[in-house]
């Protein structure tokens, strides 16, 4: 793409919404949020899992349980694309290591739900948050109204992504 414009590095206040989210900038935002962030976060997960003495699937399982609690073993299997026996073994390892708790589901006591053991997960959560200082440093250059707009944008974007993910979990895997 010879006419591709470089990513902008400064905040611009455009007259109209179309000017801010036009063409290349909108494509860059989408690419950054849906591909680039994912690639770099995934690379960091490998290191964080290794540091915690966990396999990548164990680490991802804990991330899912921390974010989507309560989470059923079946939904965890669906998210990790594991067989029921593989998921059972993974849950048993995490439970034995003290990271997970199995409890009755809050609305249907016949079902089992997975919860994080927050005391055991404290160090892991702290390591997950280590890259946060880069984001904090990056936001220091913006004023309150710019940060408010960014917050609103991210909140809405993540809301849609979360809604889509939860909708997909409701469907049975093929």
Residue pairs with C-beta under 8 A, 6 or more apart in sequence:
4 24
5 23
5 24
5 25
7 28
7 32
8 25
8 28
11 142
11 146
12 20
14 20
21 29
33 157
44 131
45 56
45 59
45 60
45 63
46 56
48 59
48 124
48 127
48 128
49 55
49 56
49 58
49 59
51 127
52 59
52 123
52 124
52 127
54 62
57 80
57 82
57 90
58 90
58 93
58 94
58 99
60 79
60 80
61 76
61 80
61 90
61 91
61 94
61 100
62 94
62 99
62 100
62 116
62 121
62 124
63 128
64 71
64 76
64 79
64 80
65 71
65 76
65 100
65 114
65 115
65 116
66 116
66 121
66 125
68 75
68 166
69 113
69 114
69 115
69 116
70 103
70 105
70 106
70 113
70 114
70 115
71 113
71 114
72 105
72 111
72 112
72 113
72 114
73 84
73 87
73 88
73 91
73 112
73 114
74 84
74 87
75 169
76 82
76 87
76 91
76 114
77 83
77 84
77 86
77 87
78 169
78 173
79 169
80 87
80 90
82 90
91 100
91 102
91 114
94 100
95 101
95 102
97 120
98 117
98 120
99 116
99 117
99 120
99 121
99 124
100 114
100 115
100 116
100 117
101 114
101 115
101 116
101 117
102 112
102 113
102 114
102 115
103 112
103 113
103 115
104 110
104 111
104 112
104 113
105 111
105 112
105 113
106 113
139 147
139 150
142 150
